[in-house]
Amino acid sequence: MVCQYLVGGLLASVLGLVLMYKKIHNSFSSKNVQKENCLMSFDKGITHDSEIGESADIIIVGAGVAGSALAYTLGKDGRRVKVIERDLTEPDRIVGELLQPGGYLKLMELGLEDCVNEIDAQRVFGYALFKDGKSTKLSYPLQHFESDVAGRSFHNGRFIQRMREKASTLPNVKLEQGTVTSLIAENGTVKGVQYKTKNGQELIAKAPLTVVCDGCFSNLRRSLCNPKVDIPSCFVALVLENCKLPYANHGHVILADPSPILFYPISSTEVRCLVDVPGQKVPSISNGEMSHFLKTVVAPQIPPEVYNAFISAIDNGNIRTMPNRSMPAAPYPTPGALLMGDAFNMRHPLTGGGMTVALSDIVVLRDLLRPLHDLNDASALCNYLESFYTLRKPTASTINTLAGALYKVFSGSSDPARREMRQACFDYLSLGGGFSNGPIALLSGMNPRPVNLILHFFAVAIYGVGRLLLPFPSFKRLLLGARLISGASSIIFPILKAEGVRQVFFPVTIPAYYRVPPVNL
């Protein structure tokens, strides 16, 4: 009998191992197929009408914030840069309108700070937080910086056009309007791109390095990363005309139900309002459901100073919506290619950290490429540039994690523990001093350290527990406090896991960390 059990157990184990191997093999194969399907070989798939265009040192796909800033930065370092952008007319977007002070410092480091001039950009000195009729002002800790350092808010399209114009002033940078249809690969190495000009001509552009930064709707990212895009909510956008906010030159965050509402100036006469709606479905604009929702659910929760302008904006009918996407960076190191910007990594736009992450990434890449005179050894270059993915992690992941965590904390909930966490966060920040300066330094990108993020996040949770237990604890309150700590952990730890705990907190343990200048290729 025992022998029968042993034999049966052995057969079951072997069968289990075979099935597990098959599953892993199929999964690996499907990823490779997915990756290869997005790459076009030189040997097949190229149309006979395609012509080889002018070569460059670096091809950049996309001329948004990341692409334009990267083109200028690399061009200034003497690289021949070709930028291919689907549409070179001024973009009209409802996000990418608030540049945090940390992002402005990176803009200065890249020599692009004058791009916020002559676009009616507004200086931003912090945030005002509103909850249940109470408010608190949270100022950026700018006292140790030059007087010009502050946040900036503006029309996104004006800012992008200024950066495109500045990049175009360099003789070795060429911007061309066209739609990139595929990456061109040879033996697994990206050699360039195939694209269609605005006149419909099929062309091929070749370069030792292709940087893909074609935005959140990227059709090329699947060949270079494993995209896991989450859409937790949508923004409903309005523009309020000739409206004065309660706190001048500050962003305003209303901790409303079901989720936050944002106000910030985008010109001297306009205020952007973004209403967050959880999920992927929003009320219909065409049949009036949206107007009804904004007037009956949202309007009663906003500050009285902006109420009339808010109602007028609804009546004017220029209501727009946009899904909010988040996507951890999960790249495939690919010889000859690199991902950047929203094509590579996204976070909830609640904290306005996207441009700061992109500009910080550009500084990292610039410093890595500077000592390299020859980019033609694709394999060596790929190994070397793996350090980019590691070196960017502490800054990028701090901003990403904070955005995801704050969105969950700031959103309404039927869970009493989550409601206590939201109240604790408001009260903690209202204490001022180091209690507000630390979190605001994180949010602004001025001090994006992952350890500080963890310390402040759990300090808020512990503060919330303390509120529950004073002056006299009870079993019910003790239980609620335990749920609060558990809820805080369930918010932040999954985000950190997706970002990569080792890369965020212990980057020096990653071999690629040491592949930094000087390197001779």
C-alpha positions as CSV (number, residue, x, y, z in Angstrom):
1,M,0.0,0.0,0.0
2,V,2.8,2.4,1.0
3,C,4.6,1.6,-2.3
4,Q,1.4,2.4,-4.3
5,Y,1.2,5.8,-2.5
6,L,4.9,6.5,-3.2
7,V,4.6,5.5,-6.9
8,G,1.4,7.5,-7.3
9,G,3.0,10.5,-5.6
10,L,6.1,10.2,-7.8
11,L,4.0,10.1,-10.9
12,A,1.9,13.1,-9.8
13,S,5.1,15.1,-9.1
14,V,6.6,14.3,-12.5
15,L,3.3,15.2,-14.2
16,G,3.1,18.4,-12.2
17,L,6.7,19.3,-13.2
18,V,6.0,18.6,-16.8
19,L,2.8,20.8,-16.8
20,M,4.7,23.6,-14.9
21,Y,7.5,23.5,-17.5
22,K,5.0,23.6,-20.3
23,K,3.2,26.6,-18.8
24,I,6.4,28.5,-18.2
25,H,7.7,27.7,-21.7
26,N,4.4,28.8,-23.3
27,S,4.4,32.0,-21.2
28,F,8.0,32.7,-22.3
29,S,7.2,31.9,-25.9
30,S,4.1,34.1,-25.9
31,K,6.2,37.0,-24.6
32,N,8.8,36.5,-27.2
33,V,6.2,36.3,-30.0
34,Q,4.5,39.5,-28.6
35,K,7.9,41.2,-28.7
36,E,8.9,39.9,-32.1
37,N,5.5,40.9,-33.6
38,C,6.2,44.5,-32.9
39,L,9.6,44.4,-34.6
40,M,10.0,44.5,-38.3
41,S,12.9,42.6,-39.8
42,F,15.1,44.0,-42.6
43,D,14.7,40.7,-44.4
44,K,10.9,40.7,-44.4
45,G,7.9,43.1,-44.1
46,I,9.6,46.2,-45.6
47,T,7.7,47.6,-48.5
48,H,9.6,48.0,-51.8
49,D,8.6,51.7,-51.9
50,S,10.4,52.4,-48.6
51,E,13.5,54.6,-49.0
52,I,16.4,54.9,-46.7
53,G,16.4,58.4,-45.3
54,E,19.2,60.5,-43.8
55,S,21.0,58.7,-41.0
56,A,21.5,60.1,-37.5
57,D,23.3,59.3,-34.2
58,I,20.0,59.0,-32.3
59,I,16.4,58.8,-33.5
60,I,13.7,60.1,-31.1
61,V,10.1,58.9,-31.7
62,G,7.8,61.6,-30.4
63,A,8.2,65.3,-29.7
64,G,6.2,65.8,-26.5
65,V,7.7,67.0,-23.3
66,A,10.2,64.0,-23.1
67,G,11.0,63.9,-26.7
68,S,11.6,67.6,-27.2
69,A,13.6,68.0,-24.1
70,L,15.7,65.0,-24.9
71,A,16.3,66.2,-28.5
72,Y,17.6,69.6,-27.2
73,T,19.7,68.0,-24.5
74,L,21.4,65.4,-26.8
75,G,21.7,68.0,-29.7
76,K,23.5,70.4,-27.3
77,D,26.0,67.6,-26.5
78,G,26.8,67.4,-30.3
79,R,24.7,64.4,-31.3
80,R,23.0,64.3,-34.6
81,V,19.4,63.9,-33.6
82,K,16.4,63.1,-35.8
83,V,12.9,63.5,-34.2
84,I,9.8,62.0,-35.8
85,E,6.5,63.3,-34.4
86,R,3.1,62.4,-35.6
87,D,1.7,65.9,-35.4
88,L,3.8,69.0,-35.0
89,T,0.9,71.4,-34.5
90,E,0.3,72.7,-30.9
91,P,-1.2,69.9,-28.8
92,D,-4.4,70.5,-26.8
93,R,-4.3,68.3,-23.7
94,I,-5.9,68.5,-20.2
95,V,-2.9,67.1,-18.3
96,G,0.8,67.9,-18.2
97,E,-0.1,71.5,-17.1
98,L,1.6,71.6,-13.7
99,L,5.4,71.3,-13.5
100,Q,6.5,70.7,-9.9
101,P,9.6,72.7,-8.5
102,G,11.7,69.5,-8.8
103,G,10.8,69.4,-12.5
104,Y,11.7,73.0,-12.9
105,L,15.1,72.4,-11.3
106,K,15.7,69.7,-13.9
107,L,14.6,72.1,-16.6
108,M,17.2,74.5,-15.4
109,E,19.8,71.8,-15.3
110,L,19.0,71.0,-19.0
111,G,19.1,74.7,-20.0
112,L,15.4,74.7,-20.9
113,E,14.0,77.0,-18.1
114,D,13.3,79.8,-20.6
115,C,10.6,77.5,-22.2
116,V,8.2,78.6,-19.5
117,N,8.6,82.2,-20.5
118,E,6.2,84.0,-22.9
119,I,3.4,81.4,-22.5
120,D,1.6,83.1,-19.6
121,A,2.8,80.5,-17.2
122,Q,1.9,81.0,-13.6
123,R,4.2,80.5,-10.6
124,V,3.0,77.9,-8.1
125,F,4.2,78.0,-4.5
126,G,2.4,75.0,-3.0
127,Y,-1.0,73.5,-2.4
128,A,-4.2,74.2,-0.5
129,L,-6.0,71.2,0.9
130,F,-9.7,71.2,1.6
131,K,-11.9,68.8,3.6
132,D,-15.3,69.2,5.1
133,G,-15.3,73.0,5.0
134,K,-11.7,73.2,6.5
135,S,-8.6,74.1,4.6
136,T,-4.8,74.2,5.1
137,K,-2.0,75.7,3.0
138,L,1.0,73.6,2.3
139,S,3.9,75.6,0.9
140,Y,6.8,74.2,-1.1
141,P,10.1,74.3,1.0
142,L,11.8,76.8,-1.3
143,Q,13.7,78.9,1.2
144,H,17.1,77.4,0.2
145,F,16.7,77.9,-3.5
146,E,17.0,80.8,-6.0
147,S,14.0,83.2,-6.1
148,D,13.0,81.9,-9.5
149,V,12.6,78.3,-8.4
150,A,8.9,77.4,-8.0
151,G,6.3,75.3,-9.7
152,R,4.9,76.4,-13.0
153,S,1.5,75.9,-14.5
154,F,0.6,76.6,-18.1
155,H,-1.1,75.4,-21.2
156,N,0.6,72.1,-22.0
157,G,0.6,72.7,-25.8
158,R,2.3,76.1,-25.4
159,F,5.1,74.6,-23.3
160,I,5.7,71.8,-25.8
161,Q,5.8,74.2,-28.7
162,R,8.4,76.3,-26.9
163,M,10.6,73.2,-26.3
164,R,10.2,72.1,-30.0
165,E,11.2,75.6,-31.1
166,K,14.3,75.5,-28.9
167,A,15.3,72.1,-30.1
168,S,15.0,73.2,-33.7
169,T,17.4,76.1,-33.1
170,L,20.3,73.5,-33.0
171,P,21.6,72.8,-36.5
172,N,22.2,69.1,-35.7
173,V,18.6,68.5,-34.5
174,K,16.0,67.8,-37.2
175,L,12.2,67.6,-36.4
176,E,10.1,65.9,-39.0
177,Q,6.3,65.2,-39.0
178,G,5.6,61.6,-39.7
179,T,4.0,58.4,-38.2
180,V,6.4,55.7,-37.1
181,T,4.8,52.4,-38.0
182,S,7.5,50.0,-36.7
183,L,10.9,49.5,-35.3
184,I,13.4,48.0,-37.8
185,A,15.5,45.1,-36.3
186,E,18.3,43.0,-37.5
187,N,19.3,39.9,-35.5
188,G,17.4,41.2,-32.5
189,T,19.1,44.7,-32.7
190,V,17.0,47.7,-33.4
191,K,18.6,49.6,-36.3
192,G,16.0,52.4,-36.8
193,V,12.4,52.9,-37.7
194,Q,10.0,52.8,-40.6
195,Y,7.7,55.8,-40.8
196,K,5.2,57.5,-43.1
197,T,5.7,61.2,-43.8
198,K,2.7,63.6,-43.8
199,N,2.7,63.2,-47.6
200,G,2.3,59.5,-47.4
201,Q,5.8,58.5,-48.4
202,E,7.3,55.4,-46.7
203,L,10.8,56.0,-45.3
204,I,13.3,54.3,-43.2
205,A,15.5,56.2,-40.7
206,K,18.6,54.5,-39.3
207,A,20.6,55.2,-36.1
208,P,22.7,53.3,-33.6
209,L,20.2,54.3,-30.9
210,T,16.4,54.8,-31.1
211,V,14.6,56.3,-28.2
212,V,10.8,55.7,-28.1
213,C,8.9,58.4,-26.2
214,D,5.6,58.5,-28.2
215,G,3.4,59.0,-25.2
216,C,0.7,57.1,-23.3
217,F,-0.9,55.7,-26.5
218,S,2.4,54.3,-27.7
219,N,2.1,51.6,-30.3
220,L,5.8,50.7,-30.1
221,R,6.2,50.0,-26.4
222,R,5.1,46.3,-26.6
223,S,8.4,45.4,-28.4
224,L,10.5,47.0,-25.6
225,C,8.6,46.4,-22.3
226,N,5.9,44.4,-20.7
227,P,3.1,47.0,-20.4
228,K,0.6,46.5,-17.6
229,V,-1.6,49.6,-17.9
230,D,-4.1,50.2,-15.1
231,I,-6.9,52.8,-15.5
232,P,-8.1,53.5,-11.9
233,S,-10.2,56.6,-12.9
234,C,-11.0,59.3,-15.4
235,F,-10.5,63.1,-15.3
236,V,-13.4,65.4,-16.2
237,A,-11.9,68.7,-17.3
238,L,-13.3,72.2,-17.3
239,V,-11.7,75.7,-17.7
240,L,-12.9,78.4,-15.4
241,E,-12.6,81.9,-16.8
242,N,-11.6,85.0,-14.8
243,C,-11.8,83.1,-11.5
244,K,-9.9,83.9,-8.3
245,L,-8.8,80.8,-6.3
246,P,-9.0,81.0,-2.5
247,Y,-5.2,80.8,-2.3
248,A,-3.4,82.6,-5.1
249,N,-0.6,80.8,-6.9
250,H,-1.4,77.5,-5.3
251,G,-2.9,74.2,-6.5
252,H,-6.1,73.3,-4.8
253,V,-7.0,69.7,-3.8
254,I,-10.5,69.1,-2.5
255,L,-10.9,65.8,-0.7
256,A,-14.4,65.2,-2.0
257,D,-16.6,62.2,-2.5
258,P,-16.2,59.9,-4.4
259,S,-12.7,61.2,-5.2
260,P,-10.5,64.3,-5.3
261,I,-11.1,67.5,-7.3
262,L,-8.3,69.7,-8.5
263,F,-8.0,73.4,-9.3
264,Y,-4.9,75.3,-10.5
265,P,-4.2,78.3,-12.7
266,I,-3.0,77.6,-16.3
267,S,-2.9,81.3,-17.4
268,S,-3.5,84.7,-15.9
269,T,-7.2,84.4,-16.7
270,E,-7.9,80.7,-16.7
271,V,-8.2,78.0,-14.0
272,R,-8.1,74.3,-14.8
273,C,-10.6,72.1,-12.9
274,L,-10.1,68.3,-12.9
275,V,-12.8,66.2,-11.4
276,D,-11.7,62.6,-10.7
277,V,-14.3,60.0,-11.4
278,P,-13.4,56.4,-10.2
279,G,-13.5,53.6,-12.8
280,Q,-13.4,53.7,-16.6
281,K,-16.9,54.9,-17.2
282,V,-18.1,58.5,-16.8
283,P,-21.5,60.0,-17.1
284,S,-22.5,60.8,-20.7
285,I,-21.8,64.4,-21.9
286,S,-24.1,64.2,-24.9
287,N,-27.3,63.4,-23.0
288,G,-26.7,65.9,-20.1
289,E,-25.8,63.3,-17.5
290,M,-22.4,64.8,-17.0
291,S,-23.7,68.3,-16.5
292,H,-26.2,67.0,-13.9
293,F,-23.5,65.0,-12.1
294,L,-21.2,68.1,-11.9
295,K,-23.9,70.4,-10.7
296,T,-25.5,68.1,-8.2
297,V,-22.7,65.9,-6.9
298,V,-19.5,68.0,-7.4
299,A,-20.6,71.6,-7.2
300,P,-21.8,71.4,-3.5
301,Q,-18.3,70.2,-2.4
302,I,-16.1,72.9,-4.0
303,P,-15.1,76.2,-2.3
304,P,-17.7,78.9,-2.6
305,E,-15.2,81.3,-4.1
306,V,-15.2,79.2,-7.4
307,Y,-18.8,78.0,-7.3
308,N,-20.2,80.5,-9.8
309,A,-17.3,80.2,-12.3
310,F,-17.6,76.4,-12.0
311,I,-21.4,76.5,-12.9
312,S,-20.7,78.9,-15.8
313,A,-18.0,76.5,-17.2
314,I,-20.5,73.7,-17.1
315,D,-23.1,75.8,-18.9
316,N,-20.6,76.8,-21.6
317,G,-20.4,73.1,-22.4
318,N,-16.7,72.7,-23.1
319,I,-16.4,69.5,-20.9
320,R,-13.6,67.0,-21.7
321,T,-12.7,63.6,-20.3
322,M,-9.5,61.5,-20.2
323,P,-8.7,58.2,-18.7
324,N,-6.0,58.3,-16.0
325,R,-3.3,55.6,-16.6
326,S,-0.6,54.1,-14.5
327,M,2.0,51.7,-15.7
328,P,5.1,50.5,-13.8
329,A,8.4,50.5,-15.8
330,A,9.0,46.9,-16.9
331,P,11.6,47.2,-19.8
332,Y,13.1,44.5,-22.0
333,P,16.8,45.6,-22.4
334,T,16.9,45.7,-26.2
335,P,20.1,46.5,-28.2
336,G,19.7,49.7,-30.2
337,A,16.5,51.0,-28.4
338,L,15.4,52.7,-25.2
339,L,12.0,53.7,-23.8
340,M,11.2,57.0,-22.1
341,G,8.3,59.2,-21.0
342,D,4.7,58.0,-20.7
343,A,5.5,55.3,-23.3
344,F,7.7,53.7,-20.6
345,N,6.3,54.7,-17.2
346,M,3.0,56.3,-16.0
347,R,1.5,57.2,-12.6
348,H,-1.8,58.7,-11.5
349,P,-1.7,62.4,-12.5
350,L,-3.1,63.6,-9.2
351,T,0.3,64.8,-8.0
352,G,1.5,66.3,-11.3
353,G,4.7,64.3,-11.2
354,G,4.9,63.0,-14.8
355,M,7.0,65.8,-16.3
356,T,9.3,65.7,-13.3
357,V,10.0,62.0,-13.8
358,A,10.6,62.5,-17.5
359,L,13.0,65.4,-17.1
360,S,14.9,63.6,-14.3
361,D,15.2,60.5,-16.6
362,I,16.7,62.8,-19.3
363,V,19.3,64.1,-16.9
364,V,20.3,60.5,-16.1
365,L,20.5,59.4,-19.7
366,R,22.4,62.5,-20.7
367,D,25.1,61.9,-18.1
368,L,25.3,58.2,-19.1
369,L,25.8,59.0,-22.8
370,R,28.2,62.0,-22.5
371,P,31.4,59.9,-22.2
372,L,30.4,57.7,-25.1
373,H,31.8,58.8,-28.5
374,D,30.8,55.8,-30.5
375,L,27.3,54.3,-30.1
376,N,27.6,51.6,-32.8
377,D,28.5,48.7,-30.5
378,A,24.8,47.8,-29.9
379,S,25.4,44.9,-27.5
380,A,27.9,46.8,-25.3
381,L,25.7,49.9,-25.4
382,C,22.6,47.9,-24.3
383,N,24.5,46.4,-21.3
384,Y,25.8,49.8,-20.4
385,L,22.4,51.5,-20.6
386,E,20.8,48.9,-18.4
387,S,22.2,51.1,-15.6
388,F,19.7,53.8,-16.8
389,Y,16.8,51.7,-15.6
390,T,18.5,51.2,-12.2
391,L,19.8,54.8,-11.7
392,R,16.4,56.3,-12.4
393,K,14.5,54.1,-9.9
394,P,14.8,55.9,-6.5
395,T,13.6,59.2,-7.9
396,A,11.0,57.9,-10.4
397,S,9.6,55.2,-8.0
398,T,9.2,57.6,-5.1
399,I,7.1,60.0,-7.2
400,N,5.2,57.0,-8.8
401,T,4.5,55.4,-5.4
402,L,3.4,58.7,-3.8
403,A,1.0,59.4,-6.6
404,G,-0.7,56.0,-6.4
405,A,-0.8,56.0,-2.6
406,L,-2.1,59.6,-2.2
407,Y,-4.8,58.9,-4.8
408,K,-6.1,55.9,-2.7
409,V,-5.8,57.8,0.6
410,F,-7.5,61.0,-0.8
411,S,-10.4,59.1,-2.4
412,G,-13.6,58.5,-0.5
413,S,-14.5,55.1,0.9
414,S,-17.2,53.2,2.8
415,D,-14.5,51.5,4.9
416,P,-14.2,53.3,8.3
417,A,-10.4,52.6,8.4
418,R,-9.9,54.2,5.0
419,R,-11.9,57.2,6.1
420,E,-9.8,57.5,9.3
421,M,-6.7,57.3,7.1
422,R,-7.9,60.2,4.9
423,Q,-8.7,62.3,8.0
424,A,-5.4,61.5,9.6
425,C,-3.6,62.6,6.4
426,F,-5.4,65.9,6.4
427,D,-4.7,66.5,10.1
428,Y,-1.1,65.4,9.8
429,L,-0.3,67.8,7.0
430,S,-2.2,70.6,8.8
431,L,0.3,70.4,11.6
432,G,2.8,72.3,9.5
433,G,6.6,72.4,10.0
434,G,8.4,69.1,9.3
435,F,5.0,67.3,9.2
436,S,4.1,69.1,6.0
437,N,7.5,70.1,4.6
438,G,8.7,66.5,4.3
439,P,5.7,65.2,2.3
440,I,5.5,68.3,0.2
441,A,9.2,68.0,-0.6
442,L,8.5,64.4,-1.8
443,L,5.4,65.5,-3.8
444,S,7.3,68.4,-5.4
445,G,10.1,66.2,-6.6
446,M,12.6,68.3,-4.6
447,N,13.6,65.5,-2.3
448,P,12.3,62.3,-3.8
449,R,13.8,59.7,-1.4
450,P,11.9,56.4,-1.0
451,V,12.9,56.0,2.7
452,N,11.4,59.4,3.5
453,L,8.2,58.4,1.7
454,I,7.8,55.2,3.8
455,L,8.5,57.1,7.0
456,H,6.0,59.8,6.4
457,F,3.3,57.4,5.0
458,F,3.4,55.2,8.1
459,A,3.8,58.3,10.4
460,V,0.4,59.4,9.0
461,A,-1.0,55.9,9.8
462,I,0.4,55.9,13.3
463,Y,-0.9,59.5,13.9
464,G,-4.3,58.2,12.8
465,V,-4.1,55.4,15.4
466,G,-3.1,57.8,18.1
467,R,-6.1,60.0,17.3
468,L,-8.4,56.9,17.7
469,L,-6.9,55.8,21.0
470,L,-6.9,59.2,22.8
471,P,-8.0,60.2,25.3
472,F,-9.3,56.7,26.3
473,P,-8.8,53.6,24.1
474,S,-11.6,51.1,23.6
475,F,-11.5,47.6,22.0
476,K,-13.5,48.9,19.0
477,R,-11.1,51.8,18.4
478,L,-8.1,49.5,18.9
479,L,-9.5,47.2,16.3
480,L,-10.1,50.1,13.9
481,G,-6.6,51.3,14.5
482,A,-5.3,47.9,13.6
483,R,-7.4,47.9,10.4
484,L,-6.0,51.4,9.6
485,I,-2.4,50.1,9.8
486,S,-3.3,47.0,7.7
487,G,-5.1,49.2,5.2
488,A,-2.1,51.6,4.9
489,S,0.1,48.5,4.2
490,S,-2.2,47.2,1.6
491,I,-2.1,50.6,-0.2
492,I,1.6,51.1,-0.4
493,F,3.3,47.7,-0.5
494,P,1.6,46.5,-3.7
495,I,2.7,49.7,-5.4
496,L,6.3,49.3,-4.2
497,K,6.3,45.7,-5.3
498,A,5.2,46.7,-8.8
499,E,8.0,49.3,-8.9
500,G,10.6,46.8,-7.6
501,V,11.7,46.9,-4.0
502,R,15.3,45.9,-4.6
503,Q,15.8,48.6,-7.4
504,V,14.1,51.3,-5.3
505,F,15.7,50.7,-1.9
506,F,18.9,48.8,-2.7
507,P,20.0,49.9,-6.2
508,V,23.7,49.3,-5.4
509,T,22.9,45.6,-5.2
510,I,22.0,45.6,-8.9
511,P,25.0,44.8,-11.2
512,A,23.9,47.5,-13.7
513,Y,24.3,50.2,-11.0
514,Y,28.1,50.1,-11.5
515,R,27.9,50.5,-15.3
516,V,28.4,54.3,-15.0
517,P,30.9,56.7,-16.5
518,P,33.7,56.6,-17.4
519,V,33.2,53.8,-19.9
520,N,34.9,53.4,-23.2
521,L,32.9,51.9,-26.0
